[in-house]
């Protein structure tokens, strides 16, 4: 009788591990740079690459961990992970998150599957800040005075 219970427990653990292992991971996001206009139109404004077209300053590093509720739940998607990163970046006053990276979902002792993510929260510079950073324009060179011709 005890061997049947032990077999049932082993089968349940194997099923749980097998189900988690078969969970599909979402494809890796592109790390190509995106334009300032493109990231402003993203919801949430998170990208795996850098941003071009507008200077920015890094506000801080953001980290997130998204967990599955049960063994039968789907693995956290890229969208779930990026939303969690964005929520943390918003608290820092950021305009976007760049260089977002996340790992594969994995089973741990405390969850049926979790996915960790990191990124850089950034704030775009205002026009005034950009102008203040611009190097001063060189002064025009004085024109040489015409020299008198020797007689």
C-alpha positions in Angstrom: 0.0 0.0 0.0 2.8 2.4 0.8 4.5 1.7 -2.4 1.4 2.8 -4.3 1.3 6.1 -2.4 5.1 6.6 -3.0 4.5 5.8 -6.7 1.7 8.4 -6.9 3.8 11.1 -5.2 6.7 10.4 -7.6 4.3 10.5 -10.6 2.8 13.8 -9.4 6.3 15.4 -9.0 7.4 14.1 -12.4 4.2 15.5 -14.0 4.8 18.9 -12.4 8.4 19.0 -13.5 7.6 17.8 -17.0 4.8 20.3 -17.5 7.1 23.1 -16.4 9.9 21.9 -18.6 7.5 21.9 -21.6 6.3 25.4 -21.0 7.1 27.5 -24.1 9.5 30.4 -23.8 8.8 33.5 -25.8 11.3 34.3 -28.5 14.2 36.7 -27.6 13.5 40.3 -28.4 15.7 42.2 -30.9 18.6 44.1 -29.4 18.7 46.5 -32.4 18.5 50.2 -31.4 15.1 51.8 -31.8 14.3 55.5 -32.6 13.1 58.0 -30.0 9.8 58.2 -31.8 9.3 54.4 -31.9 9.9 53.9 -28.2 7.5 56.8 -27.4 4.8 54.8 -29.2 5.5 51.5 -27.4 3.3 50.3 -24.6 5.1 49.8 -22.3 8.1 51.9 -23.5 10.6 49.1 -23.0 13.2 47.8 -25.5 15.9 45.2 -25.4 18.2 47.5 -27.4 19.3 51.1 -27.1 17.5 54.3 -28.2 18.7 56.6 -30.9 17.6 60.1 -31.9 17.4 61.8 -28.5 20.0 62.0 -25.7 19.1 60.6 -22.3 20.4 60.0 -18.8 20.2 56.7 -16.9 18.0 57.1 -13.8 18.8 53.6 -12.4 18.8 49.9 -12.9 15.5 48.1 -12.6 14.9 44.5 -11.8 11.8 42.4 -11.8 10.7 38.8 -11.3 7.4 37.4 -12.8 6.1 34.2 -11.4 3.6 31.6 -12.6 0.6 31.1 -10.3 0.4 27.3 -10.7 2.1 24.5 -12.5 -0.6 24.7 -15.1 -0.2 28.5 -15.7 1.6 29.7 -18.8 5.2 30.9 -18.5 5.5 34.7 -18.1 5.7 36.3 -21.6 7.9 39.1 -22.7 5.0 41.4 -22.4 4.5 40.5 -18.7 8.2 40.9 -18.0 8.4 44.2 -19.8 5.3 45.5 -17.9 6.9 44.7 -14.6 10.1 46.4 -15.6 8.1 49.5 -16.7 6.2 49.7 -13.4 9.4 49.8 -11.5 10.9 52.4 -13.9 7.9 54.6 -13.6 8.4 54.8 -9.8 11.9 56.2 -10.6 10.4 58.9 -12.9 11.8 57.3 -16.0 10.5 57.8 -19.6 11.5 54.4 -20.9 13.5 51.2 -20.2 16.4 50.2 -22.4 18.7 47.1 -22.6 15.9 45.0 -21.1 17.0 41.4 -20.6 15.2 38.4 -19.2 16.0 34.8 -18.6 14.1 31.6 -19.2 11.3 30.6 -16.9 12.4 28.1 -14.3 10.9 26.1 -11.5 12.2 27.0 -8.0 11.4 25.8 -4.5 9.1 28.8 -4.0 7.3 29.0 -7.3 6.1 26.9 -10.2 8.1 29.0 -12.6 9.6 32.5 -12.6 11.4 34.7 -15.0 13.9 37.4 -13.8 14.5 40.5 -15.8 16.8 43.6 -15.7 17.0 46.9 -17.6 18.1 50.5 -17.4 15.5 53.2 -16.6 16.2 56.3 -18.6 14.9 59.9 -18.7 15.1 61.8 -22.0 16.8 65.2 -21.9 14.7 68.3 -22.4 15.6 70.7 -25.2 17.1 73.1 -22.6 19.3 70.3 -21.2 20.5 69.4 -24.7 21.3 73.0 -25.5 23.2 73.3 -22.2 25.3 70.3 -23.2 26.1 71.4 -26.7 29.6 72.6 -27.2 29.9 76.3 -27.7 30.1 77.4 -31.4 33.6 78.5 -32.4 34.1 82.2 -32.7 34.5 83.5 -36.2 38.1 84.1 -37.2 38.9 87.8 -37.6 39.6 89.0 -41.1 43.1 89.9 -41.9 43.6 93.6 -42.5 44.8 94.3 -46.0 48.6 95.0 -46.0 50.0 98.0 -47.8 52.1 97.2 -50.8 55.7 98.2 -50.6 56.7 101.0 -52.9 
